[in-house]
């Protein structure tokens, strides 16, 4: 039996992330549009989504 050395990050619903502190108003608006109601996300995943959205290339 092997032990997992990596600790699993806590996951949050869309509502929990939007209520959390540490997001700018712009990031909150982006998360409200990008996150799905029925899924859960880590804080890192949510940050990555906002960064990807901000850095996207518009054609």
TALINJO-V687513 format. One record per helix or strand of 3 or more residues. SS is the DSSP state (H for helix, E for strand). FROM is the first residue (numbers start at 1). LEN is the number of residues. If there is no record, write none. Layout:
{{SS/FROM/LEN} {SS/FROM/LEN}}
This chain:
{{H/14/6} {H/25/10} {H/43/12}}
